[in-house]
Structure formats: C-alpha cells, structure tokens
Amino acid sequence: MPTRPTLDEIVTDLVAEHADLDTLVTSSSDSDWDLATPADGWSVRDTISHLAYFDEAATQSMTAPDEFRAGLEQVWADPEGFINAAVIRGRAMSVDDVLAWWRSARTELIDAFRAVDPAARMPWYGPDMGAVSFCTARLMETWAHGQDVADALAVRRAATERLRHVAHIGVQTYRFSFVAQGRDVPPVQVRVELKAPNGSTWAWGPEGGADRVTGSAHGFCLLVTQRRHIDDTDVVAEGPVATEWLSIAQAFAGPAGAGRRPGLPAY
C-alpha cells in the first residue's frame, strides 16, 4: 500500500472493530453464547473469552514487559494448556461476566496503546513487535474471531475499510506462512491486488511478476486468517509460488493452522 496508517489511526479502527463485535454479541440471547463456532470445540463464549484473555496479555506486554517475558517460559512448557486457560476461565463465568471481562480488558488495551511510544517494541509469543504491527495484530485477531462469532450466529457482516489492516498483515506474513509449515521461503515476491470495500484497489509487491494474487479484500482477509477455504472466496492465485502461499497463508502467530473445510456459507 502507498502509505501506512499511524498508530492513532489503527487504534481508532480497533475501537470500532470492538464496538461492532460488541453489538453482535449483545444483540444475541444468552443461549446463543454456547453456540458452536467453526473453530473446533469453541463456542461464542469461548471466543470472547479468548479475546479478553489476550487483550489482557497485550496490555501487560506494553505496560509490564519484564513480567510478560518472565511468564513466557511457562507458556512454552504447556502451550495447549495456556491457550485453553482463557476458555476454562470463561466457561466458569456467566455471560454477563464474560462480557464485562472483555469490555474491561479491551478498554485497558486501548488505554495502553494510546499511551505507548509508537517507536517502542513489545514482547509477544514470538519476535518482539513494533507498536503499529502490535495494534494491527490485535485488530486482525478481533476481526477474525468476530467472523467465527458471526458464523455461529448466522449473521453476515459488512466489509469495512478497516480490512486494509488485516490485508496488510496478511501480506506481511508471507514469509512466516512458509516457515510455520517448515517449508523453504521462495525467493519470489508476489504481487497482491485487492478490491477494497469502497471500490478502490489496494496493492502490494512489484508489478509484472509471474506470481499474482487478485480478488476482493474481504475474501483475501478471510483466507489469510483461515476463516474460509480458498474455494469459498473469490481470491485467485496465478503462478506456482502464489498458489502454494495461498494454500498455507497464515496471518496469525503460533503453530500452523488447519484452516477451514470447504463449503462454509458465503460471506
């Protein structure tokens, strides 16, 4: 993309992403919180608990980085137990308490982002991250898990210009997608051209290459966050490297994801 947004701009969009998901869950009944999402074994309640838990962790990373680093050894000793901790905590709470937990956690997260030095780097579950990338990652996580909630509730969400952040991190994790799969990173740059919700084009990479990715920004974001199989999007790969990348694309940190099965409802 020609320019990258400032941290303040991403924070503003993260607040809006929080608000949209909040409206989605508060418009549903308490029983809806136990509906299954496409994420195996996770309900709407589990998803919101997960977001709250990692918003808290992100706040700690910014405000108490030494404490955050001190806890990493325990995380790597039992990564599955660490991921499940949020789910276990949320299942022991009422719907109102889970919602209050997430609202409190995300408020503290936004306060931390507004106070942090935009040039600072924060520890995370992998390499340290700059503030802009860190905030972009939280927005991506909120949007992606929000899609799980929408799928569980059979709600179609409107695509917004905030997808530019998700698309950008999807492109930036090109190398990581291969590394996460234990594959060699191809010495090839892929051209990505996406139709934005407002009808404009967002583009990354050199023009004229043999490897290209085209389609809607919405479809690409669903693909790189592994919320839809490529067959259920309008995303098209041209060239062997682009084709391989889209088969393993992963915008989120952690082990390689299994992705989604084909045939989920149209987005």
C-alpha positions, 0 to 999 in steps of 0.5 A: 500500500502507498502509505501506512496508517499511524498508530492513532489511526489503527487504534481508532479502527480497533475501537470500532472493530470492538464496538461492532463485535460488541453489538453482535454479541449483545444483540444475541440471547444468552443461549446463543453464547454456547453456540458452536463456532467453526473453530473446533470445540469453541463456542461464542463464549469461548471466543470472547473469552479468548479475546479478553484473555489476550487483550489482557496479555497485550496490555501487560506486554506494553505496560509490564514487559519484564513480567510478560517475558518472565511468564513466557517460559511457562507458556512454552512448557504447556502451550495447549494448556495456556491457550485453553486457560482463557476458555476454562476461565470463561466457561466458569463465568456467566455471560454477563461476566464474560462480557464485562471481562472483555469490555474491561480488558479491551478498554485497558488495551486501548488505554495502553496503546494510546499511551505507548511510544509508537517507536517502542517494541513489545514482547509477544509469543514470538519476535518482539513487535513494533507498536503499529504491527502490535495494534494491527495484530490485535485488530486482525485477531478481533476481526477474525474471531468476530467472523467465527462469532458471526458464523455461529450466529448466522449473521453476515457482516459488512466489509469495512475499510478497516480490512486494509489492516488485516490485508496488510498483515496478511501480506506481511506474513508471507514469509512466516506462512512458509516457515510455520509449515517448515517449508523453504521461503521462495525467493519470489515476491508476489504481487497482491491486488485487492478490491477494497470495500469502497471500490478502490484497489489496494496493492502490494509487491512489484508489478509484472511478476509471474506470481499474482494474487487478485480478488476482493479484500474481504475474501483475501482477509478471510483466507489469510486468517483461515476463516474460509477455504480458498474455494469459498472466496473469490481470491485467485492465485496465478503462478506456482509460488502464489498458489502454494502461499495461498494454500498455507497463508497464515496471518496469525502467530503460533503453530500452523493452522488447519484452516477451514473445510470447504463449503462454509456459507458465503460471506 
